[in-house]
Amino acid sequence: MDERVREHARILVDWSARIERGDDVVLSVGPEAHELAVAVAAELGERGANVVTTYSSGEVSRAYLTSHDDDFQQGDHELALYERADAVLSLGGGRNTAAMADVPAETRQAHSKATEGVREARLDTKWVSTVHPTRSLAQQAGMSYEAYQAFAYDAILRDWESLAAQMAKLKEILDAGSEVHLVNEGTDLTMSIEGRIAVNSAASVDYDSHNLPSGEVFTAPEATEGYVTFDVPMTVNGQRVKDVKLVFEDGEVVSFEAEQGAEAIEEVLETDEGARRLGELGIGMNRGIDRITDNILFDEKMGGTVHLALGRAYDSNLPEGESGNESAVHVDLITDMRGESRLEVDGELVQKDGVFRWE
């Protein structure tokens, strides 16, 4: 086995999920993530965890959703699994990155709403999502398999403790700030972050961070005004989207357009009332990610990018007892700040042309 796979597994179990003896762990495995699953299972066994393995396939999900009558019910058996779990480790790695592309929008929305309780139960665990480098992901990124493996491990096998210390500078600025202003080509957007708590997303549940790789600082904005253009191409619900422009008034999307994939954006916005508001402002800081690969797990963490999510806000960004934006969706869209751009907090320049003032 490639030693990089074993190191990936060790980081996931120890640094990211902080697995302890006796933890009840759900290990969700994608079709092409077998090798990583073997390495993770070995690490979990050495630490004395209790493991249940599930299979996660876009093709299986498509078969189920397209054959259903859309009158979905939340399964008590699935809910019980996540309510009793201490940790959920999701190992992505599918055969087809567009497996869900032809599932009708109304079907996806109905299923998402019906299973909201399961989703909330999973989010209450020490959950971490990661991905095993696969040929389908390499193809989606336009790279050879070997080159994609090198790219992925450059992003994943980081000195996370050192990166966490660097990102703490931005967290401190956002925690003390009241307003963020983003300006670049096609973007002039302001949003309030007053009273919010920024998360130093250093790929560990101890930092309220649940993705590996990570490398971003994020918070929950509100009172959004202006317009933003997301110029980084990506896949949303199995559909390619490109150059999406959203216009906000009183915190809500009032109009939108897209060069490609307008139907996918419309589907997201029509999910529920909260889908027209922002749930997240994230600022990428992982310099180990040096290119866009059409994989949100990597792309949104790249240094010099900013992403905004339509829909659900994370509780970790909110003071105790306060509720943020609620929605059945959380869909990230990315704008590239590496050209002529400014990111300001309370009128003070924090990042110019994709470079932080302390870099």
Contacts in CASP RR format, 6 or more apart in sequence:
PFRMAT RR
TARGET T0000
AUTHOR 0000-0000-0000
METHOD contacts of the structure
MODEL  1
MDERVREHARILVDWSARIERGDDVVLSVGPEAHELAVAVAAELGERGAN
VVTTYSSGEVSRAYLTSHDDDFQQGDHELALYERADAVLSLGGGRNTAAM
ADVPAETRQAHSKATEGVREARLDTKWVSTVHPTRSLAQQAGMSYEAYQA
FAYDAILRDWESLAAQMAKLKEILDAGSEVHLVNEGTDLTMSIEGRIAVN
SAASVDYDSHNLPSGEVFTAPEATEGYVTFDVPMTVNGQRVKDVKLVFED
GEVVSFEAEQGAEAIEEVLETDEGARRLGELGIGMNRGIDRITDNILFDE
KMGGTVHLALGRAYDSNLPEGESGNESAVHVDLITDMRGESRLEVDGELV
QKDGVFRWE
1 35 0 8 1.000
1 38 0 8 1.000
1 39 0 8 1.000
2 35 0 8 1.000
4 149 0 8 1.000
4 153 0 8 1.000
4 157 0 8 1.000
5 35 0 8 1.000
5 36 0 8 1.000
5 39 0 8 1.000
5 132 0 8 1.000
6 39 0 8 1.000
7 157 0 8 1.000
8 36 0 8 1.000
8 39 0 8 1.000
8 130 0 8 1.000
8 132 0 8 1.000
8 153 0 8 1.000
8 156 0 8 1.000
8 157 0 8 1.000
8 212 0 8 1.000
9 36 0 8 1.000
9 39 0 8 1.000
9 40 0 8 1.000
9 42 0 8 1.000
9 43 0 8 1.000
10 43 0 8 1.000
11 156 0 8 1.000
11 157 0 8 1.000
11 160 0 8 1.000
11 203 0 8 1.000
11 212 0 8 1.000
12 40 0 8 1.000
12 43 0 8 1.000
12 89 0 8 1.000
12 128 0 8 1.000
12 130 0 8 1.000
12 212 0 8 1.000
13 19 0 8 1.000
13 40 0 8 1.000
13 43 0 8 1.000
13 44 0 8 1.000
13 47 0 8 1.000
13 89 0 8 1.000
14 43 0 8 1.000
15 160 0 8 1.000
15 203 0 8 1.000
15 204 0 8 1.000
16 128 0 8 1.000
16 130 0 8 1.000
16 203 0 8 1.000
16 204 0 8 1.000
16 205 0 8 1.000
16 209 0 8 1.000
16 212 0 8 1.000
17 25 0 8 1.000
17 87 0 8 1.000
17 89 0 8 1.000
17 126 0 8 1.000
17 128 0 8 1.000
17 205 0 8 1.000
18 126 0 8 1.000
18 204 0 8 1.000
18 205 0 8 1.000
18 206 0 8 1.000
19 25 0 8 1.000
19 43 0 8 1.000
19 44 0 8 1.000
19 47 0 8 1.000
19 49 0 8 1.000
19 87 0 8 1.000
19 126 0 8 1.000
20 47 0 8 1.000
20 49 0 8 1.000
21 47 0 8 1.000
21 48 0 8 1.000
21 49 0 8 1.000
22 48 0 8 1.000
22 49 0 8 1.000
22 50 0 8 1.000
22 86 0 8 1.000
23 47 0 8 1.000
23 49 0 8 1.000
23 50 0 8 1.000
23 86 0 8 1.000
23 87 0 8 1.000
23 126 0 8 1.000
24 49 0 8 1.000
24 50 0 8 1.000
24 52 0 8 1.000
24 84 0 8 1.000
24 85 0 8 1.000
24 86 0 8 1.000
24 87 0 8 1.000
25 44 0 8 1.000
25 49 0 8 1.000
25 50 0 8 1.000
25 51 0 8 1.000
25 52 0 8 1.000
25 85 0 8 1.000
25 86 0 8 1.000
25 87 0 8 1.000
25 88 0 8 1.000
25 89 0 8 1.000
26 51 0 8 1.000
26 52 0 8 1.000
26 53 0 8 1.000
26 54 0 8 1.000
26 81 0 8 1.000
26 82 0 8 1.000
26 85 0 8 1.000
26 87 0 8 1.000
26 88 0 8 1.000
26 89 0 8 1.000
26 125 0 8 1.000
27 37 0 8 1.000
27 40 0 8 1.000
27 41 0 8 1.000
27 44 0 8 1.000
27 51 0 8 1.000
27 52 0 8 1.000
27 53 0 8 1.000
27 54 0 8 1.000
27 89 0 8 1.000
27 91 0 8 1.000
28 53 0 8 1.000
28 54 0 8 1.000
28 55 0 8 1.000
28 56 0 8 1.000
28 88 0 8 1.000
28 89 0 8 1.000
28 90 0 8 1.000
28 91 0 8 1.000
28 92 0 8 1.000
29 37 0 8 1.000
29 53 0 8 1.000
29 54 0 8 1.000
29 55 0 8 1.000
29 56 0 8 1.000
29 91 0 8 1.000
29 92 0 8 1.000
30 37 0 8 1.000
30 55 0 8 1.000
30 56 0 8 1.000
30 57 0 8 1.000
30 91 0 8 1.000
30 92 0 8 1.000
30 93 0 8 1.000
30 94 0 8 1.000
30 132 0 8 1.000
31 55 0 8 1.000
31 57 0 8 1.000
31 59 0 8 1.000
31 93 0 8 1.000
31 94 0 8 1.000
31 95 0 8 1.000
32 93 0 8 1.000
32 94 0 8 1.000
32 95 0 8 1.000
32 132 0 8 1.000
32 134 0 8 1.000
32 135 0 8 1.000
32 136 0 8 1.000
33 91 0 8 1.000
33 92 0 8 1.000
33 93 0 8 1.000
33 94 0 8 1.000
33 131 0 8 1.000
33 132 0 8 1.000
33 134 0 8 1.000
35 132 0 8 1.000
36 91 0 8 1.000
36 130 0 8 1.000
36 132 0 8 1.000
37 53 0 8 1.000
37 91 0 8 1.000
40 89 0 8 1.000
40 91 0 8 1.000
41 51 0 8 1.000
41 53 0 8 1.000
44 51 0 8 1.000
45 51 0 8 1.000
49 87 0 8 1.000
52 81 0 8 1.000
52 85 0 8 1.000
56 90 0 8 1.000
56 92 0 8 1.000
57 94 0 8 1.000
57 95 0 8 1.000
57 99 0 8 1.000
58 94 0 8 1.000
58 96 0 8 1.000
58 99 0 8 1.000
58 100 0 8 1.000
59 95 0 8 1.000
59 96 0 8 1.000
59 99 0 8 1.000
61 99 0 8 1.000
61 100 0 8 1.000
62 99 0 8 1.000
62 100 0 8 1.000
62 102 0 8 1.000
62 103 0 8 1.000
65 100 0 8 1.000
65 103 0 8 1.000
65 107 0 8 1.000
65 108 0 8 1.000
65 111 0 8 1.000
66 102 0 8 1.000
66 103 0 8 1.000
66 104 0 8 1.000
66 107 0 8 1.000
68 107 0 8 1.000
68 111 0 8 1.000
70 106 0 8 1.000
70 107 0 8 1.000
70 110 0 8 1.000
70 111 0 8 1.000
71 110 0 8 1.000
72 110 0 8 1.000
72 111 0 8 1.000
72 113 0 8 1.000
72 114 0 8 1.000
72 115 0 8 1.000
73 114 0 8 1.000
74 114 0 8 1.000
74 115 0 8 1.000
74 116 0 8 1.000
74 117 0 8 1.000
74 118 0 8 1.000
75 115 0 8 1.000
75 118 0 8 1.000
78 115 0 8 1.000
78 118 0 8 1.000
79 117 0 8 1.000
79 118 0 8 1.000
79 121 0 8 1.000
82 88 0 8 1.000
82 118 0 8 1.000
82 121 0 8 1.000
82 122 0 8 1.000
82 124 0 8 1.000
82 125 0 8 1.000
83 121 0 8 1.000
83 124 0 8 1.000
85 122 0 8 1.000
85 125 0 8 1.000
86 125 0 8 1.000
86 126 0 8 1.000
87 125 0 8 1.000
87 126 0 8 1.000
87 127 0 8 1.000
87 128 0 8 1.000
88 122 0 8 1.000
88 125 0 8 1.000
88 126 0 8 1.000
88 127 0 8 1.000
88 128 0 8 1.000
89 127 0 8 1.000
89 128 0 8 1.000
89 130 0 8 1.000
90 127 0 8 1.000
90 128 0 8 1.000
90 129 0 8 1.000
90 130 0 8 1.000
91 130 0 8 1.000
91 131 0 8 1.000
91 132 0 8 1.000
92 129 0 8 1.000
92 130 0 8 1.000
92 131 0 8 1.000
92 132 0 8 1.000
93 131 0 8 1.000
93 132 0 8 1.000
93 134 0 8 1.000
93 136 0 8 1.000
93 137 0 8 1.000
94 134 0 8 1.000
94 136 0 8 1.000
95 134 0 8 1.000
95 136 0 8 1.000
96 136 0 8 1.000
97 136 0 8 1.000
97 137 0 8 1.000
97 140 0 8 1.000
97 235 0 8 1.000
97 238 0 8 1.000
97 294 0 8 1.000
98 235 0 8 1.000
98 238 0 8 1.000
99 238 0 8 1.000
100 108 0 8 1.000
100 237 0 8 1.000
100 238 0 8 1.000
101 237 0 8 1.000
101 238 0 8 1.000
101 239 0 8 1.000
103 237 0 8 1.000
105 237 0 8 1.000
105 263 0 8 1.000
105 267 0 8 1.000
105 270 0 8 1.000
108 237 0 8 1.000
108 267 0 8 1.000
109 267 0 8 1.000
109 270 0 8 1.000
109 271 0 8 1.000
109 328 0 8 1.000
112 119 0 8 1.000
112 271 0 8 1.000
112 328 0 8 1.000
112 329 0 8 1.000
113 271 0 8 1.000
113 272 0 8 1.000
113 328 0 8 1.000
116 328 0 8 1.000
126 205 0 8 1.000
127 205 0 8 1.000
127 210 0 8 1.000
128 205 0 8 1.000
128 210 0 8 1.000
128 211 0 8 1.000
128 212 0 8 1.000
129 210 0 8 1.000
129 211 0 8 1.000
129 212 0 8 1.000
129 297 0 8 1.000
130 156 0 8 1.000
130 211 0 8 1.000
130 212 0 8 1.000
130 213 0 8 1.000
130 297 0 8 1.000
131 137 0 8 1.000
131 152 0 8 1.000
131 295 0 8 1.000
131 297 0 8 1.000
133 145 0 8 1.000
133 148 0 8 1.000
133 149 0 8 1.000
133 152 0 8 1.000
133 153 0 8 1.000
135 145 0 8 1.000
137 148 0 8 1.000
137 152 0 8 1.000
137 293 0 8 1.000
137 295 0 8 1.000
138 144 0 8 1.000
138 145 0 8 1.000
138 147 0 8 1.000
138 148 0 8 1.000
138 149 0 8 1.000
140 235 0 8 1.000
140 293 0 8 1.000
140 294 0 8 1.000
140 295 0 8 1.000
141 148 0 8 1.000
141 151 0 8 1.000
141 291 0 8 1.000
141 293 0 8 1.000
141 294 0 8 1.000
141 295 0 8 1.000
142 293 0 8 1.000
143 151 0 8 1.000
143 293 0 8 1.000
148 293 0 8 1.000
151 289 0 8 1.000
151 290 0 8 1.000
151 291 0 8 1.000
151 293 0 8 1.000
152 298 0 8 1.000
154 288 0 8 1.000
154 289 0 8 1.000
154 290 0 8 1.000
155 213 0 8 1.000
155 286 0 8 1.000
155 288 0 8 1.000
155 289 0 8 1.000
155 298 0 8 1.000
155 301 0 8 1.000
156 212 0 8 1.000
156 213 0 8 1.000
158 203 0 8 1.000
158 213 0 8 1.000
158 286 0 8 1.000
158 288 0 8 1.000
160 202 0 8 1.000
160 203 0 8 1.000
160 204 0 8 1.000
161 202 0 8 1.000
163 202 0 8 1.000
163 215 0 8 1.000
163 285 0 8 1.000
163 286 0 8 1.000
164 200 0 8 1.000
164 202 0 8 1.000
164 204 0 8 1.000
164 207 0 8 1.000
166 285 0 8 1.000
167 200 0 8 1.000
167 201 0 8 1.000
167 202 0 8 1.000
167 215 0 8 1.000
167 216 0 8 1.000
167 217 0 8 1.000
167 285 0 8 1.000
168 200 0 8 1.000
169 356 0 8 1.000
169 358 0 8 1.000
170 198 0 8 1.000
170 200 0 8 1.000
170 217 0 8 1.000
170 283 0 8 1.000
170 285 0 8 1.000
170 350 0 8 1.000
170 356 0 8 1.000
171 198 0 8 1.000
171 199 0 8 1.000
171 200 0 8 1.000
171 217 0 8 1.000
173 345 0 8 1.000
173 350 0 8 1.000
174 180 0 8 1.000
174 193 0 8 1.000
174 196 0 8 1.000
174 198 0 8 1.000
174 217 0 8 1.000
174 219 0 8 1.000
174 345 0 8 1.000
175 196 0 8 1.000
175 197 0 8 1.000
175 198 0 8 1.000
177 193 0 8 1.000
177 194 0 8 1.000
177 345 0 8 1.000
177 346 0 8 1.000
178 192 0 8 1.000
178 193 0 8 1.000
178 194 0 8 1.000
178 346 0 8 1.000
179 190 0 8 1.000
179 191 0 8 1.000
179 192 0 8 1.000
179 193 0 8 1.000
179 194 0 8 1.000
179 345 0 8 1.000
179 346 0 8 1.000
179 347 0 8 1.000
180 190 0 8 1.000
180 191 0 8 1.000
180 193 0 8 1.000
180 221 0 8 1.000
180 281 0 8 1.000
180 343 0 8 1.000
180 344 0 8 1.000
180 345 0 8 1.000
181 189 0 8 1.000
181 190 0 8 1.000
181 342 0 8 1.000
181 343 0 8 1.000
181 344 0 8 1.000
181 345 0 8 1.000
181 347 0 8 1.000
182 188 0 8 1.000
182 189 0 8 1.000
182 190 0 8 1.000
182 228 0 8 1.000
182 306 0 8 1.000
182 335 0 8 1.000
182 337 0 8 1.000
182 341 0 8 1.000
182 342 0 8 1.000
182 343 0 8 1.000
183 189 0 8 1.000
183 341 0 8 1.000
183 342 0 8 1.000
183 344 0 8 1.000
184 229 0 8 1.000
184 335 0 8 1.000
184 336 0 8 1.000
184 337 0 8 1.000
184 339 0 8 1.000
184 340 0 8 1.000
184 341 0 8 1.000
184 342 0 8 1.000
185 229 0 8 1.000
185 231 0 8 1.000
185 339 0 8 1.000
185 340 0 8 1.000
185 341 0 8 1.000
186 227 0 8 1.000
186 228 0 8 1.000
186 229 0 8 1.000
186 245 0 8 1.000
187 227 0 8 1.000
187 228 0 8 1.000
187 229 0 8 1.000
187 335 0 8 1.000
187 341 0 8 1.000
188 226 0 8 1.000
188 227 0 8 1.000
189 224 0 8 1.000
189 225 0 8 1.000
189 226 0 8 1.000
189 227 0 8 1.000
189 228 0 8 1.000
189 248 0 8 1.000
190 224 0 8 1.000
190 225 0 8 1.000
190 226 0 8 1.000
191 221 0 8 1.000
191 222 0 8 1.000
191 223 0 8 1.000
191 224 0 8 1.000
191 225 0 8 1.000
191 278 0 8 1.000
191 281 0 8 1.000
192 221 0 8 1.000
192 222 0 8 1.000
192 223 0 8 1.000
192 224 0 8 1.000
193 219 0 8 1.000
193 220 0 8 1.000
193 221 0 8 1.000
193 222 0 8 1.000
193 281 0 8 1.000
193 345 0 8 1.000
195 319 0 8 1.000
196 219 0 8 1.000
196 220 0 8 1.000
196 221 0 8 1.000
196 317 0 8 1.000
196 318 0 8 1.000
197 219 0 8 1.000
197 316 0 8 1.000
197 317 0 8 1.000
197 318 0 8 1.000
197 319 0 8 1.000
198 217 0 8 1.000
198 218 0 8 1.000
198 219 0 8 1.000
198 317 0 8 1.000
199 207 0 8 1.000
199 208 0 8 1.000
199 209 0 8 1.000
199 217 0 8 1.000
199 218 0 8 1.000
199 219 0 8 1.000
199 314 0 8 1.000
199 316 0 8 1.000
199 317 0 8 1.000
200 207 0 8 1.000
200 209 0 8 1.000
200 217 0 8 1.000
201 207 0 8 1.000
201 208 0 8 1.000
201 209 0 8 1.000
201 211 0 8 1.000
201 214 0 8 1.000
201 215 0 8 1.000
201 216 0 8 1.000
201 217 0 8 1.000
201 218 0 8 1.000
202 209 0 8 1.000
202 214 0 8 1.000
202 215 0 8 1.000
203 209 0 8 1.000
203 211 0 8 1.000
203 212 0 8 1.000
203 213 0 8 1.000
203 214 0 8 1.000
203 215 0 8 1.000
208 314 0 8 1.000
208 316 0 8 1.000
209 215 0 8 1.000
211 297 0 8 1.000
211 301 0 8 1.000
213 286 0 8 1.000
213 289 0 8 1.000
213 297 0 8 1.000
213 298 0 8 1.000
213 301 0 8 1.000
214 286 0 8 1.000
214 301 0 8 1.000
215 284 0 8 1.000
215 285 0 8 1.000
215 286 0 8 1.000
215 301 0 8 1.000
216 282 0 8 1.000
216 283 0 8 1.000
216 284 0 8 1.000
216 285 0 8 1.000
216 286 0 8 1.000
216 300 0 8 1.000
216 301 0 8 1.000
216 307 0 8 1.000
217 282 0 8 1.000
217 283 0 8 1.000
217 284 0 8 1.000
217 285 0 8 1.000
218 280 0 8 1.000
218 281 0 8 1.000
218 282 0 8 1.000
218 283 0 8 1.000
218 314 0 8 1.000
218 317 0 8 1.000
219 280 0 8 1.000
219 281 0 8 1.000
219 282 0 8 1.000
219 317 0 8 1.000
220 278 0 8 1.000
220 279 0 8 1.000
220 280 0 8 1.000
220 281 0 8 1.000
220 313 0 8 1.000
220 314 0 8 1.000
220 317 0 8 1.000
220 318 0 8 1.000
220 324 0 8 1.000
220 325 0 8 1.000
221 278 0 8 1.000
221 279 0 8 1.000
221 280 0 8 1.000
221 281 0 8 1.000
221 308 0 8 1.000
222 251 0 8 1.000
222 277 0 8 1.000
222 278 0 8 1.000
222 324 0 8 1.000
222 325 0 8 1.000
223 250 0 8 1.000
223 251 0 8 1.000
224 248 0 8 1.000
224 251 0 8 1.000
224 252 0 8 1.000
224 277 0 8 1.000
224 278 0 8 1.000
225 248 0 8 1.000
225 249 0 8 1.000
225 250 0 8 1.000
225 251 0 8 1.000
226 247 0 8 1.000
226 248 0 8 1.000
226 249 0 8 1.000
227 245 0 8 1.000
227 246 0 8 1.000
227 247 0 8 1.000
227 248 0 8 1.000
228 245 0 8 1.000
228 246 0 8 1.000
228 248 0 8 1.000
228 308 0 8 1.000
228 335 0 8 1.000
229 243 0 8 1.000
229 244 0 8 1.000
229 245 0 8 1.000
229 335 0 8 1.000
230 241 0 8 1.000
230 243 0 8 1.000
230 244 0 8 1.000
230 245 0 8 1.000
230 246 0 8 1.000
230 308 0 8 1.000
230 333 0 8 1.000
230 334 0 8 1.000
230 335 0 8 1.000
231 242 0 8 1.000
231 243 0 8 1.000
231 335 0 8 1.000
231 336 0 8 1.000
232 292 0 8 1.000
232 299 0 8 1.000
232 305 0 8 1.000
232 333 0 8 1.000
232 334 0 8 1.000
232 335 0 8 1.000
232 336 0 8 1.000
233 240 0 8 1.000
233 241 0 8 1.000
233 242 0 8 1.000
233 260 0 8 1.000
233 292 0 8 1.000
233 294 0 8 1.000
234 240 0 8 1.000
234 241 0 8 1.000
234 294 0 8 1.000
234 296 0 8 1.000
234 299 0 8 1.000
234 333 0 8 1.000
234 334 0 8 1.000
235 241 0 8 1.000
235 294 0 8 1.000
236 261 0 8 1.000
236 264 0 8 1.000
236 265 0 8 1.000
236 268 0 8 1.000
236 331 0 8 1.000
236 333 0 8 1.000
237 264 0 8 1.000
237 267 0 8 1.000
237 268 0 8 1.000
238 264 0 8 1.000
239 261 0 8 1.000
239 263 0 8 1.000
239 264 0 8 1.000
240 260 0 8 1.000
240 261 0 8 1.000
241 258 0 8 1.000
241 260 0 8 1.000
241 261 0 8 1.000
241 262 0 8 1.000
241 264 0 8 1.000
241 265 0 8 1.000
241 333 0 8 1.000
242 258 0 8 1.000
242 259 0 8 1.000
242 260 0 8 1.000
242 261 0 8 1.000
243 258 0 8 1.000
243 259 0 8 1.000
243 260 0 8 1.000
244 256 0 8 1.000
244 257 0 8 1.000
244 258 0 8 1.000
244 259 0 8 1.000
244 261 0 8 1.000
244 265 0 8 1.000
244 333 0 8 1.000
245 256 0 8 1.000
245 257 0 8 1.000
245 258 0 8 1.000
246 253 0 8 1.000
246 255 0 8 1.000
246 256 0 8 1.000
246 333 0 8 1.000
247 253 0 8 1.000
247 254 0 8 1.000
247 255 0 8 1.000
247 256 0 8 1.000
248 254 0 8 1.000
248 278 0 8 1.000
251 277 0 8 1.000
251 278 0 8 1.000
252 276 0 8 1.000
252 277 0 8 1.000
253 269 0 8 1.000
253 276 0 8 1.000
253 277 0 8 1.000
253 310 0 8 1.000
256 262 0 8 1.000
256 265 0 8 1.000
256 266 0 8 1.000
256 269 0 8 1.000
258 265 0 8 1.000
268 275 0 8 1.000
268 310 0 8 1.000
268 329 0 8 1.000
268 331 0 8 1.000
269 275 0 8 1.000
269 276 0 8 1.000
269 310 0 8 1.000
271 311 0 8 1.000
271 327 0 8 1.000
271 328 0 8 1.000
271 329 0 8 1.000
272 327 0 8 1.000
272 328 0 8 1.000
272 329 0 8 1.000
273 327 0 8 1.000
274 311 0 8 1.000
274 312 0 8 1.000
274 325 0 8 1.000
274 326 0 8 1.000
274 327 0 8 1.000
275 310 0 8 1.000
275 311 0 8 1.000
275 327 0 8 1.000
275 328 0 8 1.000
275 329 0 8 1.000
275 331 0 8 1.000
276 310 0 8 1.000
277 310 0 8 1.000
277 311 0 8 1.000
277 325 0 8 1.000
277 327 0 8 1.000
278 308 0 8 1.000
278 309 0 8 1.000
278 310 0 8 1.000
278 311 0 8 1.000
278 313 0 8 1.000
278 325 0 8 1.000
279 308 0 8 1.000
279 309 0 8 1.000
279 310 0 8 1.000
279 311 0 8 1.000
279 312 0 8 1.000
279 313 0 8 1.000
279 314 0 8 1.000
279 324 0 8 1.000
279 325 0 8 1.000
279 327 0 8 1.000
279 330 0 8 1.000
280 307 0 8 1.000
280 308 0 8 1.000
280 309 0 8 1.000
280 313 0 8 1.000
280 314 0 8 1.000
280 317 0 8 1.000
280 330 0 8 1.000
280 332 0 8 1.000
281 306 0 8 1.000
281 307 0 8 1.000
281 308 0 8 1.000
282 300 0 8 1.000
282 306 0 8 1.000
282 307 0 8 1.000
282 308 0 8 1.000
282 309 0 8 1.000
283 306 0 8 1.000
283 343 0 8 1.000
283 351 0 8 1.000
284 300 0 8 1.000
284 301 0 8 1.000
284 302 0 8 1.000
284 303 0 8 1.000
284 304 0 8 1.000
284 305 0 8 1.000
284 306 0 8 1.000
284 307 0 8 1.000
285 301 0 8 1.000
285 303 0 8 1.000
285 356 0 8 1.000
286 301 0 8 1.000
286 302 0 8 1.000
286 303 0 8 1.000
287 303 0 8 1.000
289 298 0 8 1.000
289 299 0 8 1.000
289 301 0 8 1.000
289 302 0 8 1.000
289 303 0 8 1.000
290 302 0 8 1.000
291 302 0 8 1.000
292 299 0 8 1.000
292 302 0 8 1.000
293 299 0 8 1.000
296 332 0 8 1.000
296 334 0 8 1.000
299 305 0 8 1.000
299 334 0 8 1.000
300 307 0 8 1.000
300 332 0 8 1.000
300 334 0 8 1.000
303 354 0 8 1.000
304 336 0 8 1.000
304 337 0 8 1.000
304 338 0 8 1.000
304 351 0 8 1.000
304 354 0 8 1.000
304 355 0 8 1.000
305 334 0 8 1.000
305 335 0 8 1.000
305 336 0 8 1.000
305 337 0 8 1.000
305 338 0 8 1.000
306 334 0 8 1.000
306 335 0 8 1.000
306 337 0 8 1.000
306 343 0 8 1.000
307 332 0 8 1.000
307 333 0 8 1.000
307 334 0 8 1.000
307 335 0 8 1.000
308 332 0 8 1.000
308 333 0 8 1.000
308 335 0 8 1.000
309 330 0 8 1.000
309 331 0 8 1.000
309 332 0 8 1.000
309 333 0 8 1.000
310 327 0 8 1.000
310 329 0 8 1.000
310 330 0 8 1.000
310 331 0 8 1.000
310 333 0 8 1.000
311 325 0 8 1.000
311 327 0 8 1.000
311 329 0 8 1.000
311 330 0 8 1.000
311 331 0 8 1.000
312 325 0 8 1.000
312 326 0 8 1.000
312 327 0 8 1.000
312 328 0 8 1.000
312 329 0 8 1.000
312 330 0 8 1.000
313 324 0 8 1.000
313 325 0 8 1.000
313 326 0 8 1.000
315 324 0 8 1.000
318 324 0 8 1.000
337 343 0 8 1.000
337 351 0 8 1.000
337 353 0 8 1.000
337 354 0 8 1.000
338 353 0 8 1.000
338 354 0 8 1.000
339 353 0 8 1.000
339 354 0 8 1.000
340 353 0 8 1.000
341 351 0 8 1.000
341 352 0 8 1.000
341 353 0 8 1.000
341 354 0 8 1.000
342 349 0 8 1.000
342 351 0 8 1.000
342 352 0 8 1.000
343 349 0 8 1.000
343 350 0 8 1.000
343 351 0 8 1.000
343 352 0 8 1.000
343 354 0 8 1.000
344 350 0 8 1.000
349 357 0 8 1.000
350 356 0 8 1.000
350 357 0 8 1.000
351 357 0 8 1.000
END
